[in-house]
Amino acid sequence: MDTTKGHSFKPTYKYDVGSSEYDTSEKVRVPAWTDRILYKVEDKDNIDACLHLYESVDGIYSSDHKPVKAHLCLTLNKS
């Protein structure tokens, strides 16, 4: 059973600020994937977009979220 829900990285929310530990407050929130990168190609006849990478950045400790990043390759179609 795939528990990553389509992600290749662990949940990006809810961390204790300043650490890589999941929520240890009295609320004990369940870790979740809440961060996304949205993109839209308006001219699909002339531009192709391909997602090459989608991952979290674990080295950031200033928030209760770990940021995510994407590498998109945009190709201009020759007319």
Phi and psi restraints in degrees (range 20) as a CNS / XPLOR table:
assign (resid 1 and name C) (resid 2 and name N)
       (resid 2 and name CA) (resid 2 and name C) 1.0 -84.7 20.0 2
assign (resid 2 and name N) (resid 2 and name CA)
       (resid 2 and name C) (resid 3 and name N) 1.0 113.0 20.0 2
assign (resid 2 and name C) (resid 3 and name N)
       (resid 3 and name CA) (resid 3 and name C) 1.0 -95.0 20.0 2
assign (resid 3 and name N) (resid 3 and name CA)
       (resid 3 and name C) (resid 4 and name N) 1.0 -0.3 20.0 2
assign (resid 3 and name C) (resid 4 and name N)
       (resid 4 and name CA) (resid 4 and name C) 1.0 -87.9 20.0 2
assign (resid 4 and name N) (resid 4 and name CA)
       (resid 4 and name C) (resid 5 and name N) 1.0 -3.7 20.0 2
assign (resid 4 and name C) (resid 5 and name N)
       (resid 5 and name CA) (resid 5 and name C) 1.0 52.7 20.0 2
assign (resid 5 and name N) (resid 5 and name CA)
       (resid 5 and name C) (resid 6 and name N) 1.0 41.9 20.0 2
assign (resid 5 and name C) (resid 6 and name N)
       (resid 6 and name CA) (resid 6 and name C) 1.0 89.9 20.0 2
assign (resid 6 and name N) (resid 6 and name CA)
       (resid 6 and name C) (resid 7 and name N) 1.0 -4.3 20.0 2
assign (resid 6 and name C) (resid 7 and name N)
       (resid 7 and name CA) (resid 7 and name C) 1.0 -97.1 20.0 2
assign (resid 7 and name N) (resid 7 and name CA)
       (resid 7 and name C) (resid 8 and name N) 1.0 149.1 20.0 2
assign (resid 7 and name C) (resid 8 and name N)
       (resid 8 and name CA) (resid 8 and name C) 1.0 -102.4 20.0 2
assign (resid 8 and name N) (resid 8 and name CA)
       (resid 8 and name C) (resid 9 and name N) 1.0 14.9 20.0 2
assign (resid 8 and name C) (resid 9 and name N)
       (resid 9 and name CA) (resid 9 and name C) 1.0 -136.1 20.0 2
assign (resid 9 and name N) (resid 9 and name CA)
       (resid 9 and name C) (resid 10 and name N) 1.0 160.5 20.0 2
assign (resid 9 and name C) (resid 10 and name N)
       (resid 10 and name CA) (resid 10 and name C) 1.0 -69.5 20.0 2
assign (resid 10 and name N) (resid 10 and name CA)
       (resid 10 and name C) (resid 11 and name N) 1.0 164.5 20.0 2
assign (resid 10 and name C) (resid 11 and name N)
       (resid 11 and name CA) (resid 11 and name C) 1.0 -52.4 20.0 2
assign (resid 11 and name N) (resid 11 and name CA)
       (resid 11 and name C) (resid 12 and name N) 1.0 145.6 20.0 2
assign (resid 11 and name C) (resid 12 and name N)
       (resid 12 and name CA) (resid 12 and name C) 1.0 -102.7 20.0 2
assign (resid 12 and name N) (resid 12 and name CA)
       (resid 12 and name C) (resid 13 and name N) 1.0 4.4 20.0 2
assign (resid 12 and name C) (resid 13 and name N)
       (resid 13 and name CA) (resid 13 and name C) 1.0 -147.2 20.0 2
assign (resid 13 and name N) (resid 13 and name CA)
       (resid 13 and name C) (resid 14 and name N) 1.0 138.5 20.0 2
assign (resid 13 and name C) (resid 14 and name N)
       (resid 14 and name CA) (resid 14 and name C) 1.0 -127.9 20.0 2
assign (resid 14 and name N) (resid 14 and name CA)
       (resid 14 and name C) (resid 15 and name N) 1.0 106.7 20.0 2
assign (resid 14 and name C) (resid 15 and name N)
       (resid 15 and name CA) (resid 15 and name C) 1.0 -98.9 20.0 2
assign (resid 15 and name N) (resid 15 and name CA)
       (resid 15 and name C) (resid 16 and name N) 1.0 155.9 20.0 2
assign (resid 15 and name C) (resid 16 and name N)
       (resid 16 and name CA) (resid 16 and name C) 1.0 -72.0 20.0 2
assign (resid 16 and name N) (resid 16 and name CA)
       (resid 16 and name C) (resid 17 and name N) 1.0 129.7 20.0 2
assign (resid 16 and name C) (resid 17 and name N)
       (resid 17 and name CA) (resid 17 and name C) 1.0 -59.5 20.0 2
assign (resid 17 and name N) (resid 17 and name CA)
       (resid 17 and name C) (resid 18 and name N) 1.0 133.4 20.0 2
assign (resid 17 and name C) (resid 18 and name N)
       (resid 18 and name CA) (resid 18 and name C) 1.0 89.8 20.0 2
assign (resid 18 and name N) (resid 18 and name CA)
       (resid 18 and name C) (resid 19 and name N) 1.0 7.4 20.0 2
assign (resid 18 and name C) (resid 19 and name N)
       (resid 19 and name CA) (resid 19 and name C) 1.0 -148.5 20.0 2
assign (resid 19 and name N) (resid 19 and name CA)
       (resid 19 and name C) (resid 20 and name N) 1.0 178.9 20.0 2
assign (resid 19 and name C) (resid 20 and name N)
       (resid 20 and name CA) (resid 20 and name C) 1.0 -110.1 20.0 2
assign (resid 20 and name N) (resid 20 and name CA)
       (resid 20 and name C) (resid 21 and name N) 1.0 23.2 20.0 2
assign (resid 20 and name C) (resid 21 and name N)
       (resid 21 and name CA) (resid 21 and name C) 1.0 -95.4 20.0 2
assign (resid 21 and name N) (resid 21 and name CA)
       (resid 21 and name C) (resid 22 and name N) 1.0 136.0 20.0 2
assign (resid 21 and name C) (resid 22 and name N)
       (resid 22 and name CA) (resid 22 and name C) 1.0 -69.1 20.0 2
assign (resid 22 and name N) (resid 22 and name CA)
       (resid 22 and name C) (resid 23 and name N) 1.0 161.1 20.0 2
assign (resid 22 and name C) (resid 23 and name N)
       (resid 23 and name CA) (resid 23 and name C) 1.0 -41.4 20.0 2
assign (resid 23 and name N) (resid 23 and name CA)
       (resid 23 and name C) (resid 24 and name N) 1.0 118.9 20.0 2
assign (resid 23 and name C) (resid 24 and name N)
       (resid 24 and name CA) (resid 24 and name C) 1.0 -113.3 20.0 2
assign (resid 24 and name N) (resid 24 and name CA)
       (resid 24 and name C) (resid 25 and name N) 1.0 11.0 20.0 2
assign (resid 24 and name C) (resid 25 and name N)
       (resid 25 and name CA) (resid 25 and name C) 1.0 -70.5 20.0 2
assign (resid 25 and name N) (resid 25 and name CA)
       (resid 25 and name C) (resid 26 and name N) 1.0 175.8 20.0 2
assign (resid 25 and name C) (resid 26 and name N)
       (resid 26 and name CA) (resid 26 and name C) 1.0 -65.0 20.0 2
assign (resid 26 and name N) (resid 26 and name CA)
       (resid 26 and name C) (resid 27 and name N) 1.0 -20.4 20.0 2
assign (resid 26 and name C) (resid 27 and name N)
       (resid 27 and name CA) (resid 27 and name C) 1.0 -75.0 20.0 2
assign (resid 27 and name N) (resid 27 and name CA)
       (resid 27 and name C) (resid 28 and name N) 1.0 -29.0 20.0 2
assign (resid 27 and name C) (resid 28 and name N)
       (resid 28 and name CA) (resid 28 and name C) 1.0 43.0 20.0 2
assign (resid 28 and name N) (resid 28 and name CA)
       (resid 28 and name C) (resid 29 and name N) 1.0 64.5 20.0 2
assign (resid 28 and name C) (resid 29 and name N)
       (resid 29 and name CA) (resid 29 and name C) 1.0 -65.7 20.0 2
assign (resid 29 and name N) (resid 29 and name CA)
       (resid 29 and name C) (resid 30 and name N) 1.0 146.0 20.0 2
assign (resid 29 and name C) (resid 30 and name N)
       (resid 30 and name CA) (resid 30 and name C) 1.0 -76.4 20.0 2
assign (resid 30 and name N) (resid 30 and name CA)
       (resid 30 and name C) (resid 31 and name N) 1.0 131.9 20.0 2
assign (resid 30 and name C) (resid 31 and name N)
       (resid 31 and name CA) (resid 31 and name C) 1.0 -58.3 20.0 2
assign (resid 31 and name N) (resid 31 and name CA)
       (resid 31 and name C) (resid 32 and name N) 1.0 145.2 20.0 2
assign (resid 31 and name C) (resid 32 and name N)
       (resid 32 and name CA) (resid 32 and name C) 1.0 -150.8 20.0 2
assign (resid 32 and name N) (resid 32 and name CA)
       (resid 32 and name C) (resid 33 and name N) 1.0 164.2 20.0 2
assign (resid 32 and name C) (resid 33 and name N)
       (resid 33 and name CA) (resid 33 and name C) 1.0 -99.5 20.0 2
assign (resid 33 and name N) (resid 33 and name CA)
       (resid 33 and name C) (resid 34 and name N) 1.0 106.7 20.0 2
assign (resid 33 and name C) (resid 34 and name N)
       (resid 34 and name CA) (resid 34 and name C) 1.0 -118.3 20.0 2
assign (resid 34 and name N) (resid 34 and name CA)
       (resid 34 and name C) (resid 35 and name N) 1.0 -9.3 20.0 2
assign (resid 34 and name C) (resid 35 and name N)
       (resid 35 and name CA) (resid 35 and name C) 1.0 -99.1 20.0 2
assign (resid 35 and name N) (resid 35 and name CA)
       (resid 35 and name C) (resid 36 and name N) 1.0 135.4 20.0 2
assign (resid 35 and name C) (resid 36 and name N)
       (resid 36 and name CA) (resid 36 and name C) 1.0 -137.4 20.0 2
assign (resid 36 and name N) (resid 36 and name CA)
       (resid 36 and name C) (resid 37 and name N) 1.0 160.8 20.0 2
assign (resid 36 and name C) (resid 37 and name N)
       (resid 37 and name CA) (resid 37 and name C) 1.0 -121.5 20.0 2
assign (resid 37 and name N) (resid 37 and name CA)
       (resid 37 and name C) (resid 38 and name N) 1.0 119.8 20.0 2
assign (resid 37 and name C) (resid 38 and name N)
       (resid 38 and name CA) (resid 38 and name C) 1.0 -105.1 20.0 2
assign (resid 38 and name N) (resid 38 and name CA)
       (resid 38 and name C) (resid 39 and name N) 1.0 140.2 20.0 2
assign (resid 38 and name C) (resid 39 and name N)
       (resid 39 and name CA) (resid 39 and name C) 1.0 -143.6 20.0 2
assign (resid 39 and name N) (resid 39 and name CA)
       (resid 39 and name C) (resid 40 and name N) 1.0 155.4 20.0 2
assign (resid 39 and name C) (resid 40 and name N)
       (resid 40 and name CA) (resid 40 and name C) 1.0 -141.5 20.0 2
assign (resid 40 and name N) (resid 40 and name CA)
       (resid 40 and name C) (resid 41 and name N) 1.0 130.9 20.0 2
assign (resid 40 and name C) (resid 41 and name N)
       (resid 41 and name CA) (resid 41 and name C) 1.0 -104.6 20.0 2
assign (resid 41 and name N) (resid 41 and name CA)
       (resid 41 and name C) (resid 42 and name N) 1.0 112.8 20.0 2
assign (resid 41 and name C) (resid 42 and name N)
       (resid 42 and name CA) (resid 42 and name C) 1.0 -82.5 20.0 2
assign (resid 42 and name N) (resid 42 and name CA)
       (resid 42 and name C) (resid 43 and name N) 1.0 -27.1 20.0 2
assign (resid 42 and name C) (resid 43 and name N)
       (resid 43 and name CA) (resid 43 and name C) 1.0 -110.5 20.0 2
assign (resid 43 and name N) (resid 43 and name CA)
       (resid 43 and name C) (resid 44 and name N) 1.0 70.4 20.0 2
assign (resid 43 and name C) (resid 44 and name N)
       (resid 44 and name CA) (resid 44 and name C) 1.0 -65.2 20.0 2
assign (resid 44 and name N) (resid 44 and name CA)
       (resid 44 and name C) (resid 45 and name N) 1.0 -18.3 20.0 2
assign (resid 44 and name C) (resid 45 and name N)
       (resid 45 and name CA) (resid 45 and name C) 1.0 -73.7 20.0 2
assign (resid 45 and name N) (resid 45 and name CA)
       (resid 45 and name C) (resid 46 and name N) 1.0 -26.3 20.0 2
assign (resid 45 and name C) (resid 46 and name N)
       (resid 46 and name CA) (resid 46 and name C) 1.0 -115.6 20.0 2
assign (resid 46 and name N) (resid 46 and name CA)
       (resid 46 and name C) (resid 47 and name N) 1.0 -12.1 20.0 2
assign (resid 46 and name C) (resid 47 and name N)
       (resid 47 and name CA) (resid 47 and name C) 1.0 -133.9 20.0 2
assign (resid 47 and name N) (resid 47 and name CA)
       (resid 47 and name C) (resid 48 and name N) 1.0 130.3 20.0 2
assign (resid 47 and name C) (resid 48 and name N)
       (resid 48 and name CA) (resid 48 and name C) 1.0 -108.4 20.0 2
assign (resid 48 and name N) (resid 48 and name CA)
       (resid 48 and name C) (resid 49 and name N) 1.0 140.6 20.0 2
assign (resid 48 and name C) (resid 49 and name N)
       (resid 49 and name CA) (resid 49 and name C) 1.0 -121.6 20.0 2
assign (resid 49 and name N) (resid 49 and name CA)
       (resid 49 and name C) (resid 50 and name N) 1.0 131.7 20.0 2
assign (resid 49 and name C) (resid 50 and name N)
       (resid 50 and name CA) (resid 50 and name C) 1.0 -130.0 20.0 2
assign (resid 50 and name N) (resid 50 and name CA)
       (resid 50 and name C) (resid 51 and name N) 1.0 125.9 20.0 2
assign (resid 50 and name C) (resid 51 and name N)
       (resid 51 and name CA) (resid 51 and name C) 1.0 -82.0 20.0 2
assign (resid 51 and name N) (resid 51 and name CA)
       (resid 51 and name C) (resid 52 and name N) 1.0 120.6 20.0 2
assign (resid 51 and name C) (resid 52 and name N)
       (resid 52 and name CA) (resid 52 and name C) 1.0 -101.8 20.0 2
assign (resid 52 and name N) (resid 52 and name CA)
       (resid 52 and name C) (resid 53 and name N) 1.0 -26.6 20.0 2
assign (resid 52 and name C) (resid 53 and name N)
       (resid 53 and name CA) (resid 53 and name C) 1.0 -153.4 20.0 2
assign (resid 53 and name N) (resid 53 and name CA)
       (resid 53 and name C) (resid 54 and name N) 1.0 137.5 20.0 2
assign (resid 53 and name C) (resid 54 and name N)
       (resid 54 and name CA) (resid 54 and name C) 1.0 -145.2 20.0 2
assign (resid 54 and name N) (resid 54 and name CA)
       (resid 54 and name C) (resid 55 and name N) 1.0 113.6 20.0 2
assign (resid 54 and name C) (resid 55 and name N)
       (resid 55 and name CA) (resid 55 and name C) 1.0 -152.1 20.0 2
assign (resid 55 and name N) (resid 55 and name CA)
       (resid 55 and name C) (resid 56 and name N) 1.0 165.0 20.0 2
assign (resid 55 and name C) (resid 56 and name N)
       (resid 56 and name CA) (resid 56 and name C) 1.0 -91.8 20.0 2
assign (resid 56 and name N) (resid 56 and name CA)
       (resid 56 and name C) (resid 57 and name N) 1.0 160.9 20.0 2
assign (resid 56 and name C) (resid 57 and name N)
       (resid 57 and name CA) (resid 57 and name C) 1.0 -112.2 20.0 2
assign (resid 57 and name N) (resid 57 and name CA)
       (resid 57 and name C) (resid 58 and name N) 1.0 96.5 20.0 2
assign (resid 57 and name C) (resid 58 and name N)
       (resid 58 and name CA) (resid 58 and name C) 1.0 -73.8 20.0 2
assign (resid 58 and name N) (resid 58 and name CA)
       (resid 58 and name C) (resid 59 and name N) 1.0 -15.9 20.0 2
assign (resid 58 and name C) (resid 59 and name N)
       (resid 59 and name CA) (resid 59 and name C) 1.0 -82.8 20.0 2
assign (resid 59 and name N) (resid 59 and name CA)
       (resid 59 and name C) (resid 60 and name N) 1.0 5.3 20.0 2
assign (resid 59 and name C) (resid 60 and name N)
       (resid 60 and name CA) (resid 60 and name C) 1.0 -98.4 20.0 2
assign (resid 60 and name N) (resid 60 and name CA)
       (resid 60 and name C) (resid 61 and name N) 1.0 127.9 20.0 2
assign (resid 60 and name C) (resid 61 and name N)
       (resid 61 and name CA) (resid 61 and name C) 1.0 -122.2 20.0 2
assign (resid 61 and name N) (resid 61 and name CA)
       (resid 61 and name C) (resid 62 and name N) 1.0 8.2 20.0 2
assign (resid 61 and name C) (resid 62 and name N)
       (resid 62 and name CA) (resid 62 and name C) 1.0 -89.3 20.0 2
assign (resid 62 and name N) (resid 62 and name CA)
       (resid 62 and name C) (resid 63 and name N) 1.0 4.7 20.0 2
assign (resid 62 and name C) (resid 63 and name N)
       (resid 63 and name CA) (resid 63 and name C) 1.0 -143.0 20.0 2
assign (resid 63 and name N) (resid 63 and name CA)
       (resid 63 and name C) (resid 64 and name N) 1.0 169.9 20.0 2
assign (resid 63 and name C) (resid 64 and name N)
       (resid 64 and name CA) (resid 64 and name C) 1.0 -85.4 20.0 2
assign (resid 64 and name N) (resid 64 and name CA)
       (resid 64 and name C) (resid 65 and name N) 1.0 0.0 20.0 2
assign (resid 64 and name C) (resid 65 and name N)
       (resid 65 and name CA) (resid 65 and name C) 1.0 -112.2 20.0 2
assign (resid 65 and name N) (resid 65 and name CA)
       (resid 65 and name C) (resid 66 and name N) 1.0 148.8 20.0 2
assign (resid 65 and name C) (resid 66 and name N)
       (resid 66 and name CA) (resid 66 and name C) 1.0 -97.7 20.0 2
assign (resid 66 and name N) (resid 66 and name CA)
       (resid 66 and name C) (resid 67 and name N) 1.0 129.6 20.0 2
assign (resid 66 and name C) (resid 67 and name N)
       (resid 67 and name CA) (resid 67 and name C) 1.0 -67.6 20.0 2
assign (resid 67 and name N) (resid 67 and name CA)
       (resid 67 and name C) (resid 68 and name N) 1.0 159.1 20.0 2
assign (resid 67 and name C) (resid 68 and name N)
       (resid 68 and name CA) (resid 68 and name C) 1.0 -118.5 20.0 2
assign (resid 68 and name N) (resid 68 and name CA)
       (resid 68 and name C) (resid 69 and name N) 1.0 155.9 20.0 2
assign (resid 68 and name C) (resid 69 and name N)
       (resid 69 and name CA) (resid 69 and name C) 1.0 -137.5 20.0 2
assign (resid 69 and name N) (resid 69 and name CA)
       (resid 69 and name C) (resid 70 and name N) 1.0 156.7 20.0 2
assign (resid 69 and name C) (resid 70 and name N)
       (resid 70 and name CA) (resid 70 and name C) 1.0 -134.8 20.0 2
assign (resid 70 and name N) (resid 70 and name CA)
       (resid 70 and name C) (resid 71 and name N) 1.0 150.0 20.0 2
assign (resid 70 and name C) (resid 71 and name N)
       (resid 71 and name CA) (resid 71 and name C) 1.0 -118.5 20.0 2
assign (resid 71 and name N) (resid 71 and name CA)
       (resid 71 and name C) (resid 72 and name N) 1.0 112.3 20.0 2
assign (resid 71 and name C) (resid 72 and name N)
       (resid 72 and name CA) (resid 72 and name C) 1.0 -109.6 20.0 2
assign (resid 72 and name N) (resid 72 and name CA)
       (resid 72 and name C) (resid 73 and name N) 1.0 138.7 20.0 2
assign (resid 72 and name C) (resid 73 and name N)
       (resid 73 and name CA) (resid 73 and name C) 1.0 -106.3 20.0 2
assign (resid 73 and name N) (resid 73 and name CA)
       (resid 73 and name C) (resid 74 and name N) 1.0 120.0 20.0 2
assign (resid 73 and name C) (resid 74 and name N)
       (resid 74 and name CA) (resid 74 and name C) 1.0 -103.5 20.0 2
assign (resid 74 and name N) (resid 74 and name CA)
       (resid 74 and name C) (resid 75 and name N) 1.0 128.6 20.0 2
assign (resid 74 and name C) (resid 75 and name N)
       (resid 75 and name CA) (resid 75 and name C) 1.0 -119.1 20.0 2
assign (resid 75 and name N) (resid 75 and name CA)
       (resid 75 and name C) (resid 76 and name N) 1.0 127.4 20.0 2
assign (resid 75 and name C) (resid 76 and name N)
       (resid 76 and name CA) (resid 76 and name C) 1.0 -87.5 20.0 2
assign (resid 76 and name N) (resid 76 and name CA)
       (resid 76 and name C) (resid 77 and name N) 1.0 120.3 20.0 2
assign (resid 76 and name C) (resid 77 and name N)
       (resid 77 and name CA) (resid 77 and name C) 1.0 -77.1 20.0 2
assign (resid 77 and name N) (resid 77 and name CA)
       (resid 77 and name C) (resid 78 and name N) 1.0 135.3 20.0 2
assign (resid 77 and name C) (resid 78 and name N)
       (resid 78 and name CA) (resid 78 and name C) 1.0 -76.9 20.0 2
assign (resid 78 and name N) (resid 78 and name CA)
       (resid 78 and name C) (resid 79 and name N) 1.0 134.9 20.0 2
